[in-house]
């Protein structure tokens, strides 16, 4: 009798900032689990996204983008968080952008080669390549850089060629029973995603006006009958940044809160009462103790 082998394992999605790692995870899961924006370093935490099949389970680990900057505690934390998972997984999915190869891509590859873990190379954003014939020489160039298990061009945004990736990922995992219940999607608590949805709206709205010194803390998360009551604090480093986020007559903050609340209601599938405050903590992104208190501990 020919039985299908059940497979299970951990798969880290790695790459430099802004190549589409979180978009890829969300597309694979069919749920918006990781926040996204056009701004680099939007992802600040490793997040597990669990995809369960009849014959296996893939535990994806979305990671912060590996980058060259190490000028403050936050940047150092992001690199540590990304690097720490490289040797603790069964497979790496290395995401690059079609027709681009940067110093940061090279840095990621060097770390991958040290890890000695099988790697599938994902060439993302192929939907943005107007002259498709230019892909072939690019694929030849990147294939010469490392012995990749597979090279898969795809579009995380549209889902083009995604089934090919998922099939290769599952087949590359070791045989074994599922680690998590079939209906579990992530290891993070609901409170974590509330903070991320507020931070996503701040990042998207103020990408040009503010640096990376914005974080969100949830001070109250109550599950009532038919309602979630959530109180959040947006932490910034300077009074001027606080003024930008609040906006004239508080209108900018009100818009952020409205969009975050809508995202939460969609995510939690229940009514949400959301209140947000903006507070200043000088140089929190350079303060290791402050980072730990805000959830960026190792």
Secondary structure, 3 states (H helix, E strand, C coil): CCCCCCEEEEEEEECCCCCCHHHHHHHHHCCCCCCCCCCCCCCCCCEEEEEEECCEEEEEEECCCCCCCCCCHHHHHHHHHHHHCCCCCCEEEEEEECCCCCHHHHHHHHHHHHHCCCEEEEEECHHHCCCCHHHHHHHHHHHCCCCCCEEEECECCCCECHHHHHHHHHHHCCECCCCCCCCCCCCCCHHHHHHHHHHHHHHHHCCCCCCCCCEEEEEEEEEECCEEEEEEEEEECCHHHHHHHHCHHHHHHHHHHHHHHHHHHHHHCCEEEEEEEEEECCCHHHCHHHHHHCCCCC
